[in-house]
Amino acid sequence: MALHFLERHGIMAFKVQSKFELRRLTAAVNATQIVTLDPPTPEEIGRCNSVKVQELGGKKVTVFSQVTETSKISTIIIRGPTQNIIDDVERALDDAVNAYKALTRDQTLVAGAGAMEMELSRRLTKVADECADMHQYAMRKYADAFHIIPTTLAEVSGHNAVNVITSLMADHQNGLPNNGVDIEDGTTLDALEAGILDLYLSKFWVIKFATEAAVTVLRVDTIVMAKQAGGPKQNPNGPAEDD
């Protein structure tokens, strides 16, 4: 009955199953969700420049387009020959959006390509050399842990990680704190000049959480093994025979 009167008066009805998608739609057209049967006010009614049904990738979709007004929602359509490529592009876009979001809070950037980790390792090692008590051994191991980033970069790019780390250590000892891994030829490069930068916030929280996790594990003195779940114990003499 409702669809009959909507069709009679030329009103388009759009059914949204997901509450999350409904919120995105109302944000896109600047509308307000209402749960009553009262007529909406002009402020609650959204506006959209174009609404059309078109086929994308063999599937019919309804497209709400805002041409002149600034919309709060933007949709990016990803196409690719295989699902793996689409997933990789989706992850790259998600990382890019999150990086831009983080830059709106803190615009501080650090040298990438493992340069920041190598310089941090060098400075921690220097502090450990000045420490006379037993803490110096823990500090050295903590400094060595930062080599995992440039080591991984060298290994996944098909180069000798030992040679790359040795070259990086020499560069940072010679006053080149921005040198990182060159994945093209397995040498070192200036990450700042190459435009390879990382977010300071990401590095800060990764190091903080990893350090807290390691400290938590080291504080564990005793491990209590839980009893294996299961049914009653089996008879060691085998199943009982029927008389």
C-alpha positions as CSV (number, residue, x, y, z in Angstrom):
1,M,0.0,0.0,0.0
2,A,2.8,2.4,0.9
3,L,4.6,1.7,-2.3
4,H,1.4,2.3,-4.3
5,F,1.0,5.9,-2.9
6,L,4.8,6.6,-3.3
7,E,4.6,5.6,-7.0
8,R,1.4,7.5,-7.4
9,H,3.0,10.8,-6.2
10,G,6.3,10.2,-7.9
11,I,8.3,9.7,-4.7
12,M,11.3,7.4,-4.8
13,A,11.8,5.0,-1.9
14,F,15.2,3.6,-1.1
15,K,15.5,0.6,1.3
16,V,18.6,0.4,3.4
17,Q,19.2,-2.8,5.4
18,S,22.3,-1.7,7.3
19,K,22.1,0.9,10.0
20,F,25.6,1.9,9.3
21,E,24.9,2.4,5.6
22,L,21.8,4.5,6.5
23,R,24.0,6.8,8.6
24,R,26.4,7.2,5.7
25,L,23.5,8.0,3.4
26,T,22.0,10.6,5.7
27,A,25.4,12.2,6.1
28,A,26.0,12.3,2.3
29,V,22.7,14.1,1.6
30,N,22.8,16.2,4.8
31,A,19.5,14.7,6.1
32,T,18.4,13.8,9.6
33,Q,17.1,10.3,10.6
34,I,13.6,10.4,12.0
35,V,11.7,7.6,13.7
36,T,8.3,9.1,13.9
37,L,5.5,9.4,11.3
38,D,5.3,13.2,11.6
39,P,6.1,15.1,8.4
40,P,9.8,16.1,8.3
41,T,10.8,19.7,8.7
42,P,12.7,21.5,5.9
43,E,15.9,21.3,8.1
44,E,15.5,17.5,8.3
45,I,15.1,16.9,4.6
46,G,18.3,16.3,2.8
47,R,19.2,17.3,-0.8
48,C,21.1,15.5,-3.5
49,N,22.0,16.6,-7.0
50,S,21.6,13.3,-8.7
51,V,20.2,9.8,-7.8
52,K,20.5,7.1,-10.4
53,V,20.8,3.3,-10.7
54,Q,23.8,2.1,-12.7
55,E,25.7,-1.1,-13.2
56,L,29.2,-1.5,-11.7
57,G,31.0,-4.7,-12.0
58,G,28.0,-6.6,-13.0
59,K,26.0,-5.4,-10.0
60,K,23.3,-2.7,-10.0
61,V,23.9,0.0,-7.4
62,T,22.2,3.2,-6.5
63,V,24.5,6.2,-6.8
64,F,23.8,9.4,-4.8
65,S,26.0,12.2,-6.3
66,Q,26.7,15.6,-4.8
67,V,28.0,17.8,-7.6
68,T,27.8,21.3,-6.3
69,E,27.6,20.9,-2.5
70,T,30.4,19.7,-0.3
71,S,29.5,16.2,1.0
72,K,30.6,14.7,4.2
73,I,30.9,11.3,2.6
74,S,33.1,10.2,-0.4
75,T,33.1,6.8,-2.0
76,I,36.1,5.3,-3.8
77,I,35.4,2.4,-6.2
78,I,38.2,0.0,-6.6
79,R,38.5,-2.3,-9.6
80,G,41.1,-4.9,-10.4
81,P,41.6,-8.2,-12.3
82,T,42.0,-10.3,-9.2
83,Q,40.7,-10.2,-5.6
84,N,44.2,-10.1,-4.3
85,I,45.1,-6.9,-6.2
86,I,41.8,-5.3,-5.0
87,D,42.6,-6.2,-1.4
88,D,46.1,-4.7,-1.7
89,V,44.8,-1.5,-3.2
90,E,42.1,-1.3,-0.5
91,R,44.8,-1.7,2.3
92,A,46.9,1.0,0.6
93,L,43.9,3.4,0.4
94,D,43.0,2.7,4.0
95,D,46.6,3.4,5.1
96,A,46.7,6.6,3.1
97,V,43.4,7.9,4.7
98,N,44.6,7.0,8.2
99,A,47.9,8.7,7.5
100,Y,46.2,11.9,6.4
101,K,43.9,11.7,9.5
102,A,46.9,11.4,11.7
103,L,48.6,14.4,10.0
104,T,45.6,16.5,10.9
105,R,46.5,15.9,14.6
106,D,50.3,16.0,14.4
107,Q,52.2,17.0,11.3
108,T,55.6,15.7,12.6
109,L,57.3,13.3,10.2
110,V,60.5,11.3,10.7
111,A,62.9,9.7,8.2
112,G,61.6,6.4,6.9
113,A,63.3,3.3,5.3
114,G,64.5,2.2,8.7
115,A,66.6,5.4,9.2
116,M,64.8,6.4,12.4
117,E,65.2,3.0,13.9
118,M,68.9,2.8,13.1
119,E,69.6,6.3,14.6
120,L,67.5,5.4,17.7
121,S,69.5,2.2,18.1
122,R,72.8,4.1,17.8
123,R,71.8,6.6,20.4
124,L,70.6,4.0,22.8
125,T,73.8,2.1,22.4
126,K,75.8,5.2,23.2
127,V,73.7,5.6,26.4
128,A,74.4,2.0,27.2
129,D,78.1,2.6,26.8
130,E,78.0,5.3,29.5
131,C,76.1,3.1,31.9
132,A,78.3,1.3,34.4
133,D,75.8,-1.1,36.1
134,M,74.0,-4.2,34.8
135,H,71.3,-2.2,33.1
136,Q,73.7,-1.6,30.1
137,Y,73.1,-5.2,28.9
138,A,69.3,-4.7,28.8
139,M,69.8,-1.4,27.0
140,R,72.0,-3.0,24.4
141,K,69.5,-5.7,23.6
142,Y,66.7,-3.1,23.5
143,A,68.8,-1.1,21.0
144,D,69.5,-4.2,18.9
145,A,65.7,-4.8,18.7
146,F,65.3,-1.7,16.5
147,H,67.4,-3.4,13.8
148,I,64.4,-5.6,12.9
149,I,62.8,-2.9,10.8
150,P,65.8,-2.3,8.3
151,T,66.6,-6.0,8.4
152,T,63.1,-6.8,7.3
153,L,63.2,-4.2,4.6
154,A,66.4,-5.7,3.2
155,E,65.2,-9.3,3.4
156,V,61.8,-8.7,1.7
157,S,63.5,-6.8,-1.1
158,G,65.9,-9.7,-1.8
159,H,69.1,-8.2,-0.4
160,N,71.7,-9.4,2.1
161,A,70.4,-8.0,5.4
162,V,73.8,-8.3,7.1
163,N,75.6,-6.1,4.5
164,V,72.8,-3.6,4.6
165,I,72.8,-3.3,8.4
166,T,76.6,-3.0,8.4
167,S,76.5,-0.1,5.9
168,L,73.7,1.6,7.8
169,M,75.6,1.4,11.1
170,A,78.7,2.9,9.4
171,D,76.6,5.7,7.9
172,H,75.0,6.6,11.2
173,Q,78.3,6.5,13.0
174,N,79.7,8.9,10.4
175,G,77.0,11.5,11.0
176,L,74.3,10.5,8.5
177,P,71.2,10.0,10.7
178,N,68.7,10.1,7.8
179,N,70.2,7.2,5.8
180,G,67.9,4.2,5.3
181,V,67.6,1.1,3.2
182,D,67.5,1.4,-0.6
183,I,65.3,-1.5,-1.6
184,E,66.3,-1.0,-5.3
185,D,70.0,-2.0,-5.1
186,G,70.5,-3.0,-1.5
187,T,72.6,0.0,-0.5
188,T,71.7,3.1,1.6
189,L,70.1,6.4,0.7
190,D,69.0,9.6,2.4
191,A,65.4,9.0,3.2
192,L,64.6,12.7,3.5
193,E,66.0,13.5,0.0
194,A,64.2,10.5,-1.4
195,G,60.9,11.6,0.2
196,I,60.5,8.5,2.3
197,L,58.9,9.7,5.5
198,D,56.9,8.0,8.3
199,L,54.4,9.4,10.8
200,Y,55.8,10.3,14.1
201,L,52.6,9.3,15.9
202,S,52.7,5.9,14.4
203,K,56.3,5.3,15.4
204,F,55.7,6.6,18.9
205,W,52.8,4.4,19.7
206,V,54.3,1.3,18.0
207,I,57.5,1.6,20.1
208,K,55.5,2.4,23.2
209,F,53.1,-0.6,23.0
210,A,55.9,-3.0,21.9
211,T,58.0,-1.9,24.9
212,E,55.1,-2.3,27.3
213,A,54.4,-5.8,25.9
214,A,58.0,-6.9,26.3
215,V,58.2,-5.5,29.9
216,T,55.0,-7.3,30.8
217,V,56.3,-10.6,29.6
218,L,59.6,-10.1,31.4
219,R,57.7,-9.5,34.6
220,V,56.1,-12.9,34.5
221,D,57.8,-15.1,37.1
222,T,55.5,-18.2,37.1
223,I,53.3,-19.7,34.4
224,V,50.4,-21.7,35.6
225,M,49.3,-24.2,32.9
226,A,45.5,-24.7,32.6
227,K,44.2,-28.2,32.7
228,Q,43.3,-29.5,29.3
229,A,39.6,-29.4,28.7
230,G,37.8,-32.5,27.7
231,G,35.5,-35.3,28.9
232,P,36.1,-38.0,31.5
233,K,39.4,-39.9,31.4
234,Q,39.6,-43.0,29.3
235,N,39.9,-46.4,31.0
236,P,43.6,-47.4,30.8
237,N,42.5,-51.1,30.6
238,G,40.4,-50.4,27.5
239,P,36.7,-50.4,27.1
240,A,34.6,-52.7,29.3
241,E,33.4,-55.8,27.6
242,D,29.8,-56.8,27.6
243,D,28.9,-60.0,29.3
